[in-house]
Amino acid sequence: MKIGFIGLGNMGSPMVRNLIKAGHQLTVFDIVESSVKQIVEKFPANAVAAASPKDIACANLDLIITMLPASSHVRSVYEGPNGIFAHCSPNTALIDSSTIDPQTARDLATIAIHQHIVMLDAPVSGGTGGAEAATLTFMVGGAEEYFLRFRDILSLMGKNIVYCGGSGNGQVAKVVNNMLLGISMIGTAEAMSLGVTLGMDPKVLAGIINTSSGRCWSSEIYNPFPGVLENVPSSRGYTGGFGTDLMLKDLGLAAEAAKLAKQPVPLGSLAQQIYQTFSLQGKGQLDFSAIIQLFQKQ
Ligand code: NAD
């Protein structure tokens, strides 16, 4: 397939490499020229550079994938005068894998329908490690027949490709899951800190929780207390992993979606305030499990 890819950051670059490894022909664009250069120089036979989203839209490709930071970037790449919609033909399908608010995803899907263009929202979980190893989970929203058409392509970058329903539902699944993760991490951090302060050994305490009713992903797979698990951010100074500011972004998306739906999310909102406080202390780049530091003597 001839595939266009816009957004060659921490996630986009390894995703592009996996598509190239599978033999596809890539046309790539990023506003950071060095990111484009890196791909094109490494794969001269399989990747060419584009100068703008317009360039990619005009190239008569089979598919364009976007992997951009947030809704505003996605809107400018799709809706701007030099953007995809102004220049794309119905022969080219579109997949946005950025994490954005569900309403923006639905607005873009509506424009695509009016232009007879196939479009899916397909945000991912699994982090940069998953992008490198092609083990991402894709949560896909849009018409099921389009999902079935592009499932094999997504499988080159991910392990679980899940159909979530109509347009925007991929984003709904993503933000709701991350809201729950943000909340459960704070709960785990609070409980671990209290137990240790009251005299428990952290490993023994984690073992009890993980065989009892308090067990969750945050306690079992990603425990925030240093030294409980090997190979998790809490045991390497909260480096790597999923940054606090990225968690904050996803909690903001959940809050925005909840407001539009007039749906109360009291714990999601509180979690957002707690991570915001932590970020304000200059900790936004640390993995989100570092939130435990709020409950510990420094
Ligand atoms: P990133 O900031 O590393 O990469 C984004 C890229 O988009 C950058 O290279 C940037 O230069 C480029 N860009 C910005 N505006 C552009 C424009 N107008 N035109 C072309 N390129 C533009 O971000 P990332 O970590 O790769 O994340 C991408 C998306 O995936 C985000 O929505 C993020 O929330 C989501 N996500 C990230 C992770 C993770 O662990 N990093 C995990 C799951 C989902």
Boltz pocket constraint, residues with backbone or C-beta under 6 A from the ligand:
constraints:
  - pocket:
      binder: B
      contacts: [[A, 6], [A, 7], [A, 8], [A, 9], [A, 10], [A, 11], [A, 12], [A, 29], [A, 30], [A, 31], [A, 32], [A, 35], [A, 67], [A, 68], [A, 69], [A, 70], [A, 73], [A, 76], [A, 77], [A, 97], [A, 98], [A, 99], [A, 100], [A, 124], [A, 125], [A, 126], [A, 127], [A, 128], [A, 241], [A, 242], [A, 246]]
      max_distance: 6.0
